[in-house]
Amino acid sequence: MDERPTSAPRTFTAELWAGIEDTYQAILEHPFVSGLTDGSLEQESFAFYVVQDAHYLREYARALSLAAARAPLEEDIAMFAQHAAGAIEVERSLHEGFFRDLGLTEDEVARTPVAPTCLAYTSYLLATAYGGSFPELLGAVLPCYWIYWEVGKALLAQGSPDPLYRRWIETYGGEDFAEVVRAVLSLTDRLGPDLSVAEHSRAARHFAITARYEWMFWDMGYRRERWPL
């Protein structure tokens, strides 16, 4: 009997990523992202992005806290609780350094309105957190982890002549952030085989939508998006 090797089944994360490859390529090609490495990104756009990212991370931390409350195992609860705290503390430290270098005060940051795209993205995350299942919430929060890591790694190989942009790249392309992302990817692959077809489809849909929101967030920063009215 001719026995031929069979290929291993594709992981859940591999399936998810296959669905957003075009989105990820568009992110890499966006002038905000490419401008980080060649130094062409206007500092005003970077400042706008950093302020909006501070607004975003406050709400992202809420979504991660809800993920902790609904996570299946104690180790998962602890992981998301730590990540929620990190989104507040570690990222705040990074942003405050940027704010100082950009000449922005805490009062100026606090008084800056949340841009339309930022509000839409965080509202989508929280709606999923409150109204969806845990796999759906996991699918929704995963792009913020994973895409930032992939972008950081891609840009790290190129570097940047601008010290501010280089610091951003080194943060997300570095090993500390890599460990955080790998833990969430491992959880995603652990849950994947136990999901029903419907759960799998819903999680993948949320993943694809928030991946597009990631592109929109950088585009928002590049345009310094304002409310029209």
Secondary structure, DSSP 8 states (H G I E B T S, - for coil): -----------HHHHHHHTTHHHHHHHHHSHHHHHHHHS-S-HHHHHHHHHHHHHHHHHHHHHHHHHHHH-SSHHHHHHHHHHHHHHHHHHHHHHHHHHHHHT--HHHHHHS---HHHHHHHHHHHHHHHHS-HHHHHHHHHHHHHHHHHHHHHHHTT--SSHHHHHHHHHHHSHHHHHHHHHHHHHHHHHGGGS-HHHHHHHHHHHHHHHHHHHHHHHHHHHT-----
